[in-house]
């Protein structure tokens, strides 16, 4: 025997998040009868109304064998959790008292309550069923303090139920989250036709509490459908659910027979919608009837790939970029030399004065060289960030972490001593400078102009190294090759070939860009960088943080396995294959007529295997009119759509291997051979005619 439960029904509107609605006993009766419910739970948000619950359980209008359990949808700080109890008086009383405490303390109205509050308010929580909201839109981490409870993963559609069931994780629970009302404006919360596919099925003889607990602990005793089949899901279809596979589904039918309508139905029920808690990630590959559509998609994918690769390459030289920006582009030690030489000449002429004051040695003293430790300080900060990154040490072992910690402590100690030395030198420099100024003021003797020749030398050396660095990184080189199917996406860097390329990168007038490119082309990279970073003409486009993007050109090209640049037709095929590869990350893949512009050999050798591979990762639906694709795909389920006499759509589905499909509206079963041949070959006559032609060619 199979029983069906729905442990998430609202009978009172939440004033903080719902539009107002009125509880309807007639709606509840209709829902229970149409969906064949054996057990329900009343779970209002942060509220339990004892009087209303007892009135509902006492009514004679509901089926006599229906089990009604008390509960609450509770806001914890980390997310929502359903708390459902057995219908014993002590638990009803506990829920009533908990509701009162939540109301008095205003708990849950904003961020929710803490785990400690929860355990205090619900002292019998370990006797309850706790259903944690694991939907992607607000996935909730289960607090460690609640691990010992009877925990389930709350989901909102059958596809997510099956995905959760296949994990080595919490068992899933599929509930409706319905509003028991006739006047609820949101049809997804009270439309019984839509809610037909909600609910959890248990392989048990009754819906009594002990049997429910027993079933919900056993992966083999729970399902999202009455036949307890865990490789299929049912999609709502005006109260007559369509059964499909969680693997590969083929959708066929004539033009205008309702295939697109069925695809929209899938998107509506399983896809993103702000009106429901659950969000599936749906990959929808529309028809590529125009080659430009595919080329546009390919370009976007290539740009994403090149951006990722370039960022990884640029990050390898983070320190170099920082030094170039601070010391080359914005540094000015070398420029100070001319000013110093002018002052030195003036000092020399005045030094000829033979007065005693002019011979004061202190006036000739040079200041100490004060070293800037900014770069080492940045490295120290980066080390600290790495050590404090918990995710990193989940991958690396503790010995490696200790090595980083020793390096951090050594560098910090070194910097500490350097900092003290710098403070002392700077203090002495300031003191000597003040005394020199006083002596010069009172004696008229000239003060020796100062310049830090060490800094000037360091910067000149840095300029030479910068030219060498720029020359090395501007060499043409392949940064990455990504293999997808029988193609490669190749990302290459190279220097600018002409002034026009440079202008397109930074945007400037023709005259200026010619001078700028001349420095770039002739290897005068320091001059180029200083002009780029300081000239008013470039201020709009130049930013320190994007320097690496302004000095070279990226090329992305598609190549065959033989290293030949792909043709337009090959680009079209590759764009589709790349899309199917990306679709593996999604919950559902809807592929609408992928065969456009593809030859049958490619369909057989590349597309069919790729679609089968995709279905191992995600629930996949394929629409096609191509006989090669349709016949070789060998899906798990076949869906046939037809236009009926009332200008509506009939949907038939069944296991492909059984060679039978069921009309969802009439529940009649048919062999699908004629329907399949009609869709693939334009009817039996065409099929036989083509066969005769092939026979004649063979003979």
C-alpha positions in Angstrom: 0.0 0.0 0.0 1.1 3.6 -0.7 0.2 6.6 1.4 0.6 10.3 0.5 1.5 13.1 2.9 1.7 16.9 2.7 3.3 18.3 5.8 3.3 22.0 4.7 -0.1 23.7 4.6 -0.9 27.3 5.6 -4.3 28.1 7.0 -3.5 31.6 8.3 -1.8 34.4 6.3 1.6 35.7 7.6 1.1 39.4 8.1 4.8 40.1 7.3 5.0 38.3 4.0 1.6 37.1 2.6 -1.4 38.8 1.0 -4.5 38.3 3.2 -6.5 35.1 2.6 -9.4 33.3 4.2 -9.2 29.7 5.4 -11.6 27.5 3.4 -12.7 24.1 4.6 -14.3 23.3 1.3 -11.0 23.9 -0.5 -9.2 21.6 1.9 -11.7 18.8 1.3 -11.4 19.2 -2.4 -7.6 19.2 -2.3 -7.5 16.1 -0.1 -9.9 14.2 -2.4 -8.3 15.2 -5.7 -4.7 14.5 -4.5 -5.7 11.4 -2.5 -3.9 12.7 0.6 -3.7 10.4 3.6 -2.0 12.8 6.0 -1.4 16.6 6.2 0.2 19.0 8.7 -0.9 22.5 9.5 2.3 24.6 9.5 1.7 28.4 9.7 4.6 30.8 9.7 5.9 31.4 13.3 2.4 30.7 14.5 0.2 27.8 15.9 -3.5 28.5 16.4 -4.6 25.8 18.8 -8.3 26.6 18.5 -8.3 26.5 14.7 -6.3 23.3 14.6 -8.7 21.5 16.9 -11.7 22.8 14.8 -10.1 21.4 11.7 -9.4 18.0 13.3 -12.9 17.8 14.7 -14.8 18.5 11.4 -16.8 15.8 9.9 -16.5 17.2 6.3 -13.0 15.7 5.8 -12.3 12.0 5.1 -12.4 9.9 8.2 -9.1 8.2 7.6 -7.2 11.5 7.1 -4.4 12.0 9.7 -3.9 15.7 10.6 -0.7 16.7 12.4 0.3 19.9 14.2 3.3 22.0 13.3 4.9 25.3 12.5 7.1 26.9 9.8 9.7 28.6 11.9 12.3 31.3 11.0 15.7 30.5 12.4 18.6 32.9 11.9 19.9 30.6 9.2 16.7 29.9 7.3 13.3 28.3 7.5 12.5 24.9 9.1 9.3 23.0 9.4 8.6 21.6 12.9 6.0 18.8 12.7 4.8 16.8 15.8 2.6 13.8 16.4 -0.9 14.8 17.3 -0.6 14.1 21.0 -2.0 16.6 23.5 1.4 17.4 25.0 2.9 18.4 21.7 -0.2 20.5 20.8 0.3 22.3 24.1 4.0 22.8 23.4 3.3 24.3 20.0 0.6 26.6 21.6 3.1 27.8 24.2 5.9 28.2 21.7 3.6 30.3 19.5 2.8 32.6 22.5 6.5 33.0 23.3 7.4 33.9 19.7 4.6 36.5 19.7 5.5 38.1 23.0 9.2 38.4 22.2 8.7 39.4 18.6 11.0 36.5 17.7 11.3 35.7 14.0 9.8 39.0 12.7 13.1 40.1 11.2 16.1 37.9 11.1 14.7 34.9 13.0 15.5 33.1 16.2 18.7 31.5 17.4 19.2 27.8 17.8 19.3 28.2 21.6 16.0 30.0 21.5 14.6 27.3 19.3 15.7 24.5 21.8 14.3 26.4 24.7 11.0 27.1 23.0 10.6 23.6 21.7 11.9 21.3 24.5 10.6 18.2 22.6 12.2 19.1 19.3 14.0 15.8 19.0 10.6 14.1 18.9 9.5 16.2 15.9 10.2 15.9 12.2 12.4 18.8 11.2 12.3 19.8 7.5 15.1 22.2 6.6 14.7 24.5 3.6 17.4 23.3 1.2 16.1 25.2 -1.9 18.8 27.0 -3.8 17.4 30.5 -3.4 17.9 30.3 0.4 19.7 27.1 1.1 20.0 26.6 4.9 22.9 25.1 6.7 21.7 22.8 9.4 23.1 23.9 12.8 25.4 21.3 14.4 23.3 21.6 17.6 20.4 20.1 15.7 22.2 17.2 14.0 20.7 14.7 16.5 17.1 15.6 15.4 15.1 13.7 12.8 16.0 15.9 9.8 14.8 16.0 6.2 15.6 18.2 3.2 12.6 20.3 2.1 12.1 20.6 -1.7 9.4 22.0 -3.9 9.2 19.9 -7.0 9.8 16.3 -8.1 13.0 17.0 -10.1 14.7 18.3 -7.0 13.3 15.5 -4.9 14.9 12.9 -7.2 18.2 14.8 -7.3 18.3 15.0 -3.4 17.3 11.3 -3.2 20.3 10.3 -5.3 22.7 12.1 -3.0 24.3 10.5 0.1 22.7 13.2 2.2 19.4 14.0 4.0 16.4 12.3 2.5 14.0 14.7 0.7 10.5 15.7 1.6 8.2 17.2 -1.1 5.4 19.3 0.2 3.0 21.9 -1.3 3.4 25.0 0.8 -0.2 25.6 -0.2 -2.6 28.3 1.2 -5.9 26.6 2.2 -8.1 29.2 0.7 -10.4 30.1 -2.2 -9.5 33.8 -2.3 -5.7 33.4 -2.4 -4.6 35.6 -5.3 -1.4 33.6 -6.0 -2.6 30.6 -8.0 0.6 28.6 -7.3 -0.5 28.5 -3.7 -4.1 27.3 -4.1 -4.5 26.0 -7.7 -5.1 22.3 -7.0 -4.3 21.4 -10.7 -0.8 22.9 -10.1 -0.4 21.2 -6.7 -1.3 17.8 -8.0 2.4 16.9 -8.4 3.3 17.9 -4.8 3.4 15.6 -1.8 5.6 12.7 -0.6 4.6 9.0 -1.2 5.4 6.4 1.4 5.5 2.6 1.0 3.4 2.0 4.1 0.0 0.5 5.0 -1.3 3.7 6.9 -0.3 7.3 7.6 -0.1 6.8 11.4 2.8 8.6 13.0 5.1 5.6 13.8 4.7 4.3 10.2 5.5 7.7 8.7 8.6 8.0 10.8 9.7 4.5 9.8 9.2 5.2 6.1 10.9 8.6 6.1 14.1 6.9 7.4 14.3 4.5 4.5 15.4 5.6 1.1 13.6 2.7 -0.6 10.3 3.6 1.0 9.8 7.2 -0.2 9.1 8.6 -3.6 7.5 11.5 -5.5 5.0 9.4 -7.4 2.5 6.7 -6.4 4.3 3.9 -8.3 7.4 4.5 -6.1 9.5 4.9 -9.2 12.6 6.9 -8.4 13.9 7.5 -12.0 10.8 9.4 -13.1 9.0 12.7 -12.3 5.5 13.9 -13.0 4.8 17.4 -14.5 1.4 19.0 -13.8 -0.8 19.1 -16.8 -4.2 20.6 -15.8 -4.5 18.0 -13.1 -3.4 15.2 -15.3 0.4 14.8 -14.7 2.7 13.8 -17.5 5.3 11.2 -16.5 8.9 11.7 -17.8 12.3 10.5 -17.0 14.9 12.1 -14.8 17.4 11.2 -17.5 16.8 11.7 -21.3 13.5 12.6 -22.8 12.7 13.0 -26.5 9.8 15.2 -27.5 8.3 14.7 -31.0 5.3 15.9 -32.9 4.3 17.8 -36.0 4.7 21.6 -36.3 2.1 23.3 -34.1 1.3 20.2 -32.1 2.2 21.6 -28.7 5.9 20.9 -28.3 6.8 24.5 -27.4 3.7 24.6 -25.1 5.0 21.6 -23.3 8.5 23.1 -23.0 7.0 26.3 -21.5 5.0 24.1 -19.0 8.3 22.5 -17.9 9.9 25.9 -17.4 6.8 27.2 -15.5 6.7 24.2 -13.1 10.4 23.5 -12.5 12.0 26.8 -13.3 12.9 30.0 -11.5 9.8 31.9 -10.2 9.8 34.3 -7.3 6.3 33.1 -6.3 7.7 29.7 -5.1 10.5 28.9 -2.7 12.4 26.6 -5.0 14.6 27.8 -7.9 15.8 25.3 -10.5 18.6 26.3 -12.8 17.2 25.7 -16.3 19.5 25.6 -19.3 17.3 26.5 -22.4 18.9 26.0 -25.7 16.6 27.7 -28.2 16.5 26.8 -31.8 19.5 28.0 -33.8 17.8 28.7 -37.0 20.1 31.5 -37.9 23.8 31.0 -38.0 24.5 34.4 -36.5 22.7 33.3 -33.3 25.2 30.6 -32.8 28.2 32.8 -33.7 27.0 35.3 -31.2 26.8 32.6 -28.5 30.2 31.3 -29.4 31.7 34.8 -29.2 30.2 35.3 -25.7 31.6 31.9 -24.6 35.0 32.7 -26.0 35.1 36.1 -24.3 34.2 34.4 -21.0 37.0 31.9 -21.5 39.6 34.6 -22.5 38.6 36.8 -19.5 39.2 33.9 -17.1 42.5 32.9 -18.7 43.8 36.5 -18.8 42.9 37.1 -15.2 44.8 34.0 -14.1 47.8 35.2 -16.2 47.7 38.7 -14.9 47.4 37.6 -11.3 50.8 35.9 -11.6 52.4 39.3 -11.9 50.5 41.2 -9.2 53.6 42.4 -7.5 55.1 43.6 -10.8 52.0 45.6 -11.6 52.0 47.2 -8.2 55.7 48.2 -8.5 55.2 49.6 -12.0 52.2 51.7 -10.9 53.8 53.1 -7.7 57.4 53.4 -8.7 57.4 53.8 -12.5 54.2 55.5 -13.5 53.8 57.6 -10.3 57.4 57.7 -9.1 59.5 60.9 -9.7 62.9 60.3 -8.1 64.8 60.6 -11.5 62.9 63.8 -12.3 64.4 65.4 -9.1 68.0 65.2 -10.5 67.7 68.3 -12.7 66.3 70.4 -9.9 69.1 69.1 -7.6 71.8 70.0 -10.1 70.5 73.5 -10.4 70.5 74.0 -6.6 74.0 72.4 -6.4 75.4 75.0 -8.8 74.0 77.8 -6.6 75.4 76.2 -3.5 78.9 75.9 -5.1 79.0 79.6 -6.0 78.0 80.7 -2.5 80.4 78.2 -0.9 83.3 80.4 -2.2 82.6 82.7 0.7 85.6 82.4 3.1 83.6 83.1 6.2 84.0 80.8 9.1 80.3 80.0 9.0 80.6 78.6 5.6 83.0 75.9 6.8 80.6 74.4 9.2 80.7 70.7 8.5 77.1 70.0 9.5 75.9 72.1 6.6 77.5 69.5 4.2 76.1 66.4 5.8 73.8 64.2 3.6 70.7 62.5 5.1 70.4 58.8 5.8 68.7 56.8 3.1 65.3 55.7 4.3 64.0 52.5 2.7 60.4 52.1 1.8 59.1 48.7 2.9 55.6 49.0 1.3 56.1 46.1 -1.0 57.2 43.7 1.7 54.3 44.9 3.9 51.9 44.0 1.1 53.5 40.5 0.9 53.1 40.2 4.6 49.4 41.1 4.4 48.9 38.6 1.6 50.5 35.9 3.7 48.2 36.7 6.6 45.2 36.5 4.4 46.2 33.1 3.1 46.8 31.8 6.6 43.3 33.1 7.7 41.5 31.5 4.7 39.9 28.4 6.2 38.9 27.0 2.8 42.6 26.8 1.8 43.5 24.6 4.7 40.7 22.1 4.0 42.7 21.2 0.9 46.3 21.7 2.2 47.8 19.8 5.1 48.7 21.3 8.5 52.5 21.0 7.9 52.1 23.3 4.9 50.2 25.8 7.0 53.0 25.7 9.6 55.5 26.6 6.9 53.4 29.6 5.9 53.1 30.6 9.5 56.9 30.4 10.1 57.4 32.5 6.9 54.9 35.0 8.2 56.6 35.4 11.6 60.1 35.7 10.0 58.9 38.4 7.6 57.0 40.2 10.3 60.1 40.2 12.6 62.3 41.5 9.7 59.8 44.3 8.9 59.6 45.2 12.6 63.4 45.8 12.8 63.4 47.7 9.4 60.5 49.9 10.7 62.4 50.8 13.8 65.6 51.6 11.8 63.5 53.7 9.4 62.0 55.7 12.3 65.4 56.4 13.8 66.9 57.4 10.5 64.0 59.7 9.7 64.2 61.3 13.1 67.9 62.0 12.7 67.3 63.4 9.1 64.6 65.7 10.4 66.8 66.9 13.3 69.8 67.6 11.1 67.6 69.3 8.5 66.2 71.6 11.2 69.6 72.5 12.6 71.0 73.1 9.0 68.0 75.5 8.4 68.7 77.4 11.6 72.5 77.8 10.9 71.8 78.8 7.3 69.3 81.4 8.5 71.5 83.0 11.1 74.9 82.9 9.3 73.8 83.3 5.7 75.9 80.2 4.8 74.4 78.1 2.1 72.8 74.7 2.9 73.9 71.8 0.8 71.0 70.7 -1.4 70.0 67.1 -0.7 69.1 64.3 -2.9 68.7 60.6 -2.2 71.0 59.3 -4.9 70.4 55.7 -3.8 66.7 56.1 -4.5 67.6 57.7 -7.9 69.9 54.8 -8.7 67.3 52.3 -7.5 64.7 53.8 -9.7 67.0 53.9 -12.8 67.7 50.2 -12.1 63.9 49.6 -11.8 63.4 51.4 -15.2 65.8 49.0 -16.8 64.1 46.0 -15.2 60.7 47.3 -16.3 61.8 47.5 -19.9 63.1 44.0 -19.7 59.9 42.8 -18.0 57.7 44.4 -20.6 59.7 43.0 -23.4 59.4 39.5 -21.9 55.6 39.5 -21.3 54.8 41.1 -24.7 56.1 38.2 -26.6 53.5 36.3 -28.5 52.4 33.3 -26.5 49.5 30.8 -26.1 48.0 31.3 -22.7 45.5 28.5 -22.7 43.9 25.7 -24.8 40.6 24.4 -23.8 39.4 21.2 -25.4 35.7 20.8 -26.0 34.5 17.9 -28.2 36.7 17.8 -31.2 37.7 21.5 -31.0 40.0 23.7 -29.1 39.5 27.2 -27.8 42.9 28.8 -28.0 43.7 32.0 -26.1 46.8 33.9 -27.2 48.5 37.1 -26.1 50.6 39.3 -28.4 51.9 42.9 -28.6 49.9 45.6 -30.5 50.8 45.4 -34.2 49.9 49.0 -35.0 48.8 52.3 -33.6 45.2 51.6 -34.6 45.0 48.6 -32.3 46.5 50.7 -29.5 43.9 53.4 -30.1 41.0 50.9 -30.0 42.3 49.6 -26.7 42.7 53.0 -24.9 40.8 55.5 -27.0 42.6 58.7 -27.9 43.4 61.1 -30.8 45.4 60.1 -33.8 48.4 62.3 -33.2 48.8 61.3 -29.6 48.4 57.6 -30.3 51.1 57.7 -33.0 53.6 59.1 -30.5 52.5 56.7 -27.9 52.8 53.7 -30.2 56.3 54.8 -31.3 57.6 54.5 -27.8 55.8 51.1 -27.4 57.1 49.8 -30.7 60.7 51.0 -30.1 60.8 49.4 -26.6 60.8 52.7 -24.7 58.3 51.1 -22.3 59.0 53.4 -19.3 58.3 56.4 -21.4 55.2 54.7 -22.8 53.9 53.7 -19.3 54.5 57.2 -17.8 52.7 58.8 -20.7 49.9 56.3 -20.5 49.4 56.8 -16.8 49.9 60.6 -16.5 49.0 62.3 -19.8 45.6 64.1 -19.6 44.5 62.5 -22.9 44.3 59.1 -21.3 42.8 59.9 -17.9 39.3 58.8 -19.1 40.4 55.3 -20.1 43.5 54.7 -17.8 43.1 53.2 -14.3 45.9 51.7 -12.3 44.0 48.5 -11.7 43.6 47.8 -15.4 47.1 48.5 -16.5 47.7 44.9 -17.6 44.8 45.1 -20.0 46.1 48.2 -21.8 49.5 46.9 -22.8 48.8 43.9 -25.0 46.3 42.3 -27.3 44.3 39.1 -26.6 43.2 36.8 -29.4 40.7 34.0 -29.1 40.3 31.5 -31.9 38.6 28.2 -32.5 40.7 25.4 -33.9 40.1 21.9 -35.1 42.1 19.0 -33.6 44.6 19.5 -36.5 45.2 23.1 -35.4 43.3 24.6 -38.4 41.1 27.6 -37.7 37.5 26.4 -37.7 35.2 27.4 -40.6 31.9 29.1 -40.1 30.0 25.8 -40.2 32.3 24.3 -37.7 31.9 27.3 -35.4 28.1 26.7 -35.5 28.5 23.1 -34.5 31.0 23.9 -31.8 28.8 26.6 -30.3 26.1 24.0 -29.7 28.5 21.5 -28.2 29.9 24.1 -25.9 26.4 25.0 -24.8 25.7 21.3 -24.0 28.9 21.1 -22.0 27.9 24.1 -20.0 24.4 22.6 -19.5 25.8 19.9 -17.2 25.9 22.5 -14.4 22.1 23.0 -14.5 19.2 21.1 -12.9 17.3 20.8 -16.2 18.3 21.1 -19.8 15.8 22.0 -22.5 17.2 21.5 -26.0 15.0 22.7 -28.8 15.8 21.4 -32.3 19.6 21.3 -32.0 20.1 19.7 -35.4 19.9 23.0 -37.5 22.9 23.5 -39.8 24.4 20.2 -38.7 25.1 17.3 -41.1 23.9 13.8 -40.2 27.4 12.5 -39.7 28.1 15.1 -37.0 24.7 14.3 -35.5 25.5 10.6 -35.2 29.1 10.8 -34.1 29.1 14.0 -31.9 25.6 15.3 -31.0 23.9 12.0 -30.0 26.8 10.9 -27.7 26.9 14.4 -26.2 23.1 14.5 -25.4 23.4 11.0 -23.8 26.3 12.2 -21.8 24.4 15.3 -20.7 21.5 13.2 -19.4 23.8 11.5 -17.0 24.4 14.9 -15.3 20.9 16.5 -15.5 17.3 15.9 -16.5 17.3 16.5 -20.3 14.5 17.2 -22.8 15.2 17.2 -26.6 12.8 18.4 -29.3 13.7 17.2 -32.8 12.4 16.7 -36.3 15.6 15.1 -37.5 15.2 11.3 -38.1 18.9 10.6 -37.5 18.8 12.3 -34.2 15.4 11.0 -33.2 16.0 7.4 -34.0 19.6 7.1 -32.7 19.1 9.0 -29.5 17.2 6.1 -27.8 15.9 8.1 -24.9 14.6 6.9 -21.6 11.1 8.4 -22.2 9.3 9.5 -25.3 6.8 12.4 -25.3 4.5 12.8 -28.2 2.4 16.0 -28.6 -0.7 16.2 -30.8 -3.3 18.8 -31.7 -6.7 17.5 -30.7 -10.2 18.1 -32.2 -10.8 20.9 -29.7 -7.7 22.8 -30.8 -6.0 21.9 -27.6 -3.0 19.7 -27.1 -2.8 16.1 -26.2 0.3 14.9 -24.5 1.3 11.2 -24.5 4.4 9.7 -22.8 5.9 6.4 -22.0 9.1 4.5 -21.6 10.9 4.3 -25.0 11.8 0.6 -24.5 8.2 -0.4 -23.9 7.2 1.0 -27.3 4.0 2.3 -25.6 2.8 5.8 -24.7 -0.2 6.8 -22.6 -2.6 9.6 -23.4 -2.6 11.7 -20.2 -6.1 12.9 -20.8 -7.8 9.6 -21.5 -5.3 7.2 -19.8 -5.4 5.1 -23.0 -2.3 3.2 -24.0 -1.0 3.1 -27.6 1.9 1.7 -29.5 4.0 4.8 -30.6 5.4 3.4 -33.8 3.0 5.3 -36.2 3.3 8.6 -34.2 7.1 8.3 -34.1 7.4 7.5 -37.8 5.0 10.4 -38.6 7.1 12.9 -36.7 10.5 11.6 -38.0 9.6 10.6 -41.6 6.5 12.5 -42.5 4.3 9.4 -42.3 4.5 5.7 -43.1 4.2 6.3 -46.9 7.3 8.6 -46.9 9.1 6.1 -44.7 8.5 3.2 -47.2 9.2 5.4 -50.2 12.6 6.4 -48.7 13.3 2.8 -48.0 12.7 1.8 -51.6 15.1 4.6 -52.7 17.8 3.4 -50.4 17.3 -0.2 -51.5 17.7 0.9 -55.2 20.9 2.8 -54.4 22.3 -0.2 -52.5 21.5 -2.6 -55.3 
